[in-house]
């Protein structure tokens, strides 16, 4: 544990190192259908990784970054959705953590030298697309100017964690012909954060509550 980090970051890093995670019990709080399919990972699942970044905004509030995925790729089942920076693990990636860092640099332009990796949350299988997501948390002491790749990102959304965690609500969704009634979501400014990304966010939220961190 790096004792030069802020107290909140030290607490999170310690929990990640010891694997003291709430896991599925926290993820399912934001599951659109409470499906056990999220837990049954087939051998042919495609590895992917995302990066949940933690930094203080210009007002000194702890915040994180999401992206609205570009809608240019017809085969992308997650196009137009809100997600963390991330994507499919490539053969050139040393591991899933390297994948998360690479994708963050490629999608929103954060140089790896600014990224202080703290550890991983619980993996989550997305049965709709066949990806298993490995979520990582990183501390960014000084958020650099972002440079989103327009071929992958419509725009970046930065949101204070205190605002994010208070925004939970429920509504009906209709996605690709499937209807989801009374599904939980985070109201992310003018966007809706739900599904797998909301489930990952929920585990992080419940972890910080267990650590008694006040954002």
Order of alpha helices (4+ residues) and beta strands (2+ residues): alpha-alpha-beta-beta-beta-beta-alpha-beta-beta-beta-beta-alpha-beta-beta-beta-alpha
